[in-house]
């Protein structure tokens, strides 16, 4: 029998190790992009990525059978122009390549989970593909959105917010949705962050630094990819310039200024107080009142033991009831509303809410009406002398010979001889003070405070 001696066995082990190393090297070097890709897609190379700031911010997926073709088909079906594979099994889509630079092709050295011969990026590295179409223009920061002007890109931090109030905004986010929400809540600063977050304030609550290059504000808005909505810990901030939105500046918080107003019916589909605010510390009545006071809201409401709502007025006539008997989650000896029941408090030192006048000379109020920018309820837009008031608008419409006058969005005046285009009476929506008199109502967003001249026929 022929036996291998230890001396003879050692060279064989060495050769075996060389063979395995060579095979492993060959496996890495044999990863290749398929010669034929779906449609007109082409490879663009290996690019950097980051888990905290993705290079492709559209849809993504991850699975154990990922291939380049599967990722391209996924991005194609969702109408994106870029596709990228990363870390063997991750797929990212987008219309812009954000904050990414070309990397060495050897950095994209991980085989696809669904194909041992295809490269699917690497750690923080994308194999990038383009569908043959020209990518859309890079998203930008508009210098102005309505009456709001950009004041730059500012730093933010989750533990120390530059502006702490976050309004409820219907997604997907746009800059206008955020500025509209901040205006409605009475704030003069509005900031969008991380593609889908909105914050408001009248000044910065914490020290913030201006990003002079705005390089950190690099995320497209989820609702409008042509515009930038901040970035990771970065805010695109807008300031209300031309007309100050209605504000109520409350004195420093003291519980003695706040008085209970009873228990009223509430609904998840139609909140009586529109702004759900976070409460610092344990949840108590006092801490909810503090939160509403800090945000300059004169009305506070507690619900379901752990929810704090604030507002300037109720969204509809409140219906008083019983049932506000749920203990506060932070202090069981206090009551914090109940299911669909709002325990309301009011700061009685707050400035009175604006009201609509019943009569102005020969004009009589008809109440609040809906409006539409593409089909106006009152079709003639007129200018007034000086800042807008209800009197200024009715005077302008009288001088032009019209029988109806309507004020809208704090500063707009419309006239006509009848109600047009299906405008209907409503009990909500006219909640903005006139820019010429904060004690008068001048409609709202797509809502008119309407007056009719006595003796006029509709």
KOLGUBA-355398 format. One record per residue (C-alpha): residue in one letter; chain; x negated, y, z negated. Coordinates in steps of 0.1 Angstrom, whole numbers, plus 5000, padded with zeros to 4 digits. Each point is the difference from the previous one (the first is absolute). Layout:
! KOLGUBA-355398
   roro   numar      u      v      w
      A       A      X      Y      Z
...
//
This chain:
! KOLGUBA-355398
   roro   numar      u      v      w
      X       A   5000   5000   5000
      X       A   4987   5034   5009
      X       A   5001   5025   4971
      X       A   4994   5038   5001
      X       A   4975   5011   4975
      X       A   5006   5034   4981
      X       A   4972   5015   5021
      X       A   5018   4990   5032
      X       A   5034   5011   4987
      X       A   4990   5036   4992
      X       A   4994   5010   5037
      X       A   5034   4986   5009
      X       A   5017   5021   4972
      X       A   4982   5030   5013
      X       A   5011   4993   5036
      X       A   5036   4995   4988
      X       A   5000   5033   4981
      X       A   4987   5018   5031
      X       A   5027   4983   5021
      X       A   5028   5012   4975
      X       A   4986   5036   4999
      X       A   4998   5000   5038
      X       A   5035   4987   5003
      X       A   5013   5027   4975
      X       A   4982   5027   5020
      X       A   5014   4987   5032
      X       A   5035   5000   4985
      X       A   4996   5037   4991
      X       A   4985   5009   5033
      X       A   5027   4981   5019
      X       A   5028   5022   4988
      X       A   5012   5017   5032
      X       A   5029   5023   5010
      X       A   5022   4981   5024
      X       A   4992   5008   5036
      X       A   5037   5005   5008
      X       A   5021   5021   4976
      X       A   5038   5005   5001
      X       A   5012   5027   5024
      X       A   4975   5029   5006
      X       A   4985   4997   4965
      X       A   4962   5004   4998
      X       A   4974   4997   4972
      X       A   4986   5032   4986
      X       A   4975   4984   4976
      X       A   4994   4998   4963
      X       A   5012   5029   4978
      X       A   4999   5009   4963
      X       A   5030   4999   4978
      X       A   5009   5005   4963
      X       A   5026   4985   4977
      X       A   5007   5034   4985
      X       A   5003   5019   5033
      X       A   5009   4977   5029
      X       A   4987   5008   5035
      X       A   5033   4988   5015
      X       A   5030   5011   4980
      X       A   5029   4984   5019
      X       A   5014   4966   4993
      X       A   4978   4971   4988
      X       A   5003   4963   4992
      X       A   4978   4973   4986
      X       A   5002   4962   5005
      X       A   4979   4968   5001
      X       A   5004   4995   5038
      X       A   4989   5034   5012
      X       A   4983   5004   5034
      X       A   4992   5030   5021
      X       A   5029   4992   5024
      X       A   5025   4997   4971
      X       A   4990   5034   4986
      X       A   5002   5016   5035
      X       A   5034   4985   5006
      X       A   5012   5012   4966
      X       A   4988   5036   5007
      X       A   5014   4999   5035
      X       A   5035   4990   4988
      X       A   4999   5030   4976
      X       A   4989   5024   5028
      X       A   4966   5009   4985
      X       A   4970   5008   5022
      X       A   4973   4988   4976
      X       A   4996   4965   4985
      X       A   4973   4989   4976
      X       A   4991   4967   4983
      X       A   4982   4999   4967
      X       A   4987   4976   4973
      X       A   5010   4969   5020
      X       A   5038   5002   4996
      X       A   5010   5037   4998
      X       A   5016   5019   5029
      X       A   5005   5038   5001
      X       A   5018   5022   5026
      X       A   5000   5037   5006
      X       A   5001   5028   5025
      X       A   4970   5018   4986
      X       A   4966   4988   4987
      X       A   4996   5020   4968
      X       A   4967   5007   4982
      X       A   4983   4970   5017
      X       A   4966   4998   5018
      X       A   4984   4974   5022
      X       A   4981   4972   4982
      X       A   4975   4974   5011
      X       A   5017   4971   5018
      X       A   4982   4976   4976
      X       A   5021   5015   4971
      X       A   5031   4985   5016
      X       A   4988   4965   4992
      X       A   5030   4981   4985
      X       A   5018   4974   5021
      X       A   5037   5004   5004
      X       A   5021   4978   4976
      X       A   5018   4986   5030
      X       A   4970   4997   5024
      X       A   4965   4990   4990
      X       A   4986   5015   5032
      X       A   5014   5035   4998
      X       A   4987   5028   4978
      X       A   5026   5016   4977
      X       A   4980   5028   4985
      X       A   4983   4998   4966
      X       A   5001   5016   4966
      X       A   5012   5036   5006
      X       A   4994   4994   5037
      X       A   5024   4999   5029
      X       A   4998   4985   5035
      X       A   5019   5028   5018
      X       A   5021   4996   5031
      X       A   5018   5026   5022
      X       A   5030   4993   5022
      X       A   4988   5019   5031
      X       A   5022   5031   4993
      X       A   4986   5033   4989
      X       A   5005   5004   4963
      X       A   5024   5028   4990
      X       A   4985   5033   4989
      X       A   4985   4999   4965
      X       A   5024   5011   4973
      X       A   4995   5036   4989
      X       A   5010   5023   4971
      X       A   5026   5025   5012
      X       A   4991   5035   4989
      X       A   5036   5007   4993
      X       A   5032   4980   4995
      X       A   5030   5023   5000
      X       A   4993   5026   4973
      X       A   4973   4979   4984
      X       A   4963   5008   5009
      X       A   4971   4976   4996
      X       A   4975   5009   4973
      X       A   4976   4971   5006
      X       A   4990   4966   4987
      X       A   4997   4997   4962
      X       A   4987   4973   4976
      X       A   5025   4981   4979
      X       A   4998   4971   4974
      X       A   5026   4975   4988
      X       A   4992   5008   4963
      X       A   4998   5038   5004
      X       A   5024   5011   5028
      X       A   4993   5033   5017
      X       A   5038   5004   5001
      X       A   5019   4976   4978
      X       A   5036   5002   5012
      X       A   5009   4974   5026
      X       A   5034   5005   5016
      X       A   5022   4972   5014
      X       A   4994   5000   5038
      X       A   5016   4977   5025
      X       A   4972   4979   5017
      X       A   4983   5000   5024
      X       A   4981   5031   4989
      X       A   4995   5031   5021
      X       A   4986   5034   4990
      X       A   5034   5017   5005
      X       A   5018   4974   4978
      X       A   4976   5009   4972
      X       A   5002   5038   5004
      X       A   5038   4998   5002
      X       A   5001   4979   4968
      X       A   4977   5024   4982
      X       A   5020   5030   5012
      X       A   5033   4984   4988
      X       A   4983   4994   4966
      X       A   4989   5036   4998
      X       A   4963   4997   5005
      X       A   4976   5021   5021
      X       A   4973   4974   5005
      X       A   5004   4967   5018
      X       A   4974   4973   5006
      X       A   5000   4968   5019
      X       A   4976   4971   4991
      X       A   4991   4965   5010
      X       A   5023   5000   5030
      X       A   5033   4997   4981
      X       A   4998   5019   4967
      X       A   5014   5035   4992
      X       A   4991   5024   4971
      X       A   5013   5034   4991
      X       A   4990   5029   4977
      X       A   4998   5038   4996
      X       A   4963   4998   4992
      X       A   4974   4973   4996
      X       A   5004   4981   4967
      X       A   4964   4987   5000
      X       A   4967   5012   5014
      X       A   4999   4992   5037
      X       A   4973   5005   5025
      X       A   5004   5011   5036
      X       A   4987   4975   5025
      X       A   4984   5025   5024
      X       A   4997   4975   5029
      X       A   5034   4984   4992
      X       A   4983   4966   5008
      X       A   5019   4984   4971
      X       A   5034   5009   5014
      X       A   4999   4974   5027
      X       A   5032   4979   4997
      X       A   5028   5004   5025
      X       A   5035   5006   4986
      X       A   5020   4968   4998
      X       A   5029   5018   5017
      X       A   4980   5021   5025
      X       A   4967   4985   5012
      X       A   4991   5033   5018
      X       A   4996   5018   4966
      X       A   4977   4994   4971
      X       A   5014   4992   4965
      X       A   4970   5003   4978
      X       A   4978   4970   4992
      X       A   4987   4980   4971
      X       A   5000   5025   4971
      X       A   5004   5028   5024
      X       A   5030   5024   5005
      X       A   5009   5021   5031
      X       A   5015   5029   4981
      X       A   5025   5025   5014
      X       A   5012   5033   4984
      X       A   5033   5017   5005
      X       A   4990   5033   5014
      X       A   5027   5021   5015
      X       A   5028   4997   4974
      X       A   4997   4988   4965
      X       A   5023   4970   4994
      X       A   5024   5003   4971
      X       A   4982   4995   4968
      X       A   5008   5000   4963
      X       A   4970   5005   4978
      X       A   5008   4985   4966
      X       A   4983   5010   4967
      X       A   4975   4977   4983
      X       A   5018   4968   4989
      X       A   5019   5001   4968
      X       A   5028   4975   4991
      X       A   5020   5029   4985
      X       A   5006   5015   5035
      X       A   5017   4968   5012
      X       A   5036   4992   4991
      X       A   5020   4968   5006
      X       A   5027   5003   5027
      X       A   5016   4966   4995
      X       A   5001   4967   5019
      X       A   5010   5000   5037
      X       A   5006   4974   5027
      X       A   4970   4994   5023
      X       A   4994   4977   5030
      X       A   4969   4985   5016
      X       A   5014   5010   5035
      X       A   5007   5036   4990
      X       A   4980   5013   4971
      X       A   5014   5029   4980
      X       A   4964   5012   4994
      X       A   4979   4994   5031
      X       A   4965   4998   4986
      X       A   4987   4969   4982
      X       A   4968   5011   4980
      X       A   4974   4981   4982
      X       A   4998   5004   4962
      X       A   4966   5002   4982
      X       A   4996   4978   4970
      X       A   5028   4980   4985
      X       A   5035   5005   5014
      X       A   5020   5022   4977
      X       A   5026   5028   5004
      X       A   4973   5026   4991
      X       A   4975   4987   5025
      X       A   5026   5000   5028
      X       A   5009   5036   4992
      X       A   4963   5009   4999
      X       A   4996   4985   5035
      X       A   5029   5020   5015
      X       A   4989   5031   4982
      X       A   4964   4997   5014
      X       A   5015   4996   5035
      X       A   5022   5032   4995
      X       A   5033   4981   5001
      X       A   5027   5014   4977
      X       A   5021   4967   5000
      X       A   4988   4967   4987
      X       A   5017   4967   4998
      X       A   4992   4966   4985
      X       A   5013   4967   5013
      X       A   4998   4963   4993
      X       A   4976   5004   4971
      X       A   4969   5008   5021
      X       A   5008   5023   5029
      X       A   4996   5038   5000
      X       A   5017   5022   5026
      X       A   4996   5038   5005
      X       A   5018   5026   5022
      X       A   5011   5036   5004
      X       A   5037   4991   5005
      X       A   5022   4969   5002
      X       A   5006   4986   5034
      X       A   5037   4998   4994
      X       A   5025   5010   4973
      X       A   4990   4980   4969
      X       A   5025   4975   4985
      X       A   4995   4997   4962
      X       A   5004   4966   4985
      X       A   4987   4977   4973
      X       A   4974   4972   5002
      X       A   4967   5019   4994
      X       A   4990   4976   4972
      X       A   4970   4982   5013
      X       A   4970   5005   4976
      X       A   4969   5017   5014
      X       A   4973   4975   5010
      X       A   4975   5020   4980
      X       A   5021   5008   4969
      X       A   5029   4978   4991
      X       A   5016   5025   4977
      X       A   5007   5023   5030
      X       A   5025   4995   5028
      X       A   4989   5004   5036
      X       A   5031   4997   5021
      X       A   5013   4967   5012
      X       A   5008   4980   5032
      X       A   5013   5025   5025
      X       A   5003   5025   4971
      X       A   4979   5031   4997
      X       A   4994   5018   4967
      X       A   4995   5036   5011
      X       A   4981   5029   4984
      X       A   4997   5036   5011
      X       A   4974   5027   4994
      X       A   5022   5029   4991
      X       A   4971   5025   5004
      X       A   4998   4992   5037
      X       A   5011   5026   5026
      X       A   5036   4995   5011
      X       A   5005   4979   5032
      X       A   5008   5019   5031
      X       A   5037   5002   5009
      X       A   5021   5007   5030
      X       A   5022   5031   4998
      X       A   5037   4996   5005
      X       A   5006   5033   5018
      X       A   4978   5025   5017
      X       A   5020   5031   5010
      X       A   5024   4986   5027
      X       A   4983   4966   5001
      X       A   5012   4969   4981
      X       A   4979   4970   4993
      X       A   5009   4968   5019
      X       A   4976   4978   4980
      X       A   4971   4979   5012
      X       A   5000   4985   5036
      X       A   4977   4976   5018
      X       A   4979   5012   5028
      X       A   4978   4985   5027
      X       A   4970   5016   5018
      X       A   5010   4985   5033
      X       A   5038   5009   4997
      X       A   5005   5030   4977
      X       A   5031   5003   4979
      X       A   4997   5038   5006
      X       A   4983   5005   5033
      X       A   4987   5035   4999
      X       A   4967   5007   4981
      X       A   4996   5036   4989
      X       A   4973   5020   4983
      X       A   5006   5021   4969
      X       A   4983   5030   4986
      X       A   4976   4991   4972
      X       A   5001   4967   4981
      X       A   5030   4977   5002
      X       A   5030   5003   4978
      X       A   5036   4990   5004
      X       A   5010   5037   5004
      X       A   4973   5006   5026
      X       A   5013   4971   5021
      X       A   5037   5009   4998
      X       A   4991   5036   5009
      X       A   4979   4989   5031
      X       A   5029   4977   5012
      X       A   5026   5028   4994
      X       A   4978   5024   5021
      X       A   4999   4975   5028
      X       A   5038   4995   4999
      X       A   5001   4964   4987
      X       A   5026   4985   4976
      X       A   4978   4974   4983
      X       A   4966   5004   4983
      X       A   4977   4974   4986
      X       A   4967   5000   4981
      X       A   4976   4970   5002
      X       A   4966   4989   4988
      X       A   4995   5030   4978
      X       A   4993   5024   5029
      X       A   5022   4992   5030
      X       A   5032   5017   5011
      X       A   5025   4987   5026
      X       A   5033   5014   5013
      X       A   5029   4988   5021
      X       A   5038   5005   5005
      X       A   5008   4964   4990
      X       A   4985   4968   4984
      X       A   4982   4982   5029
      X       A   4985   4966   5008
      X       A   5017   4980   4972
      X       A   4987   5019   4971
      X       A   5018   4987   4968
      X       A   5005   5013   4965
      X       A   4978   4983   4973
      X       A   4994   5003   4963
      X       A   4963   4994   5001
      X       A   4970   5013   5020
      X       A   5002   5037   4995
      X       A   4974   5003   4972
      X       A   4975   5026   5012
      X       A   4998   5035   4986
      X       A   4998   5029   5024
      X       A   4965   5013   5006
      X       A   5014   5035   4994
      X       A   5019   4992   4968
      X       A   4991   4970   4979
      X       A   5035   5001   4983
      X       A   5019   4995   5033
      X       A   5003   4968   5019
      X       A   4989   5000   5036
      X       A   5009   4965   5012
      X       A   4975   4972   5002
      X       A   4983   4977   5025
      X       A   5026   4994   5027
      X       A   5027   5016   4978
      X       A   5017   5034   5002
      X       A   5017   5021   4974
      X       A   5029   5013   5023
      X       A   5021   5032   4996
      X       A   5031   5009   5021
      X       A   5011   5036   5006
      X       A   5035   5007   4987
      X       A   5024   5003   5029
      X       A   4978   4979   5023
      X       A   5016   4969   5016
      X       A   4979   4968   5001
//
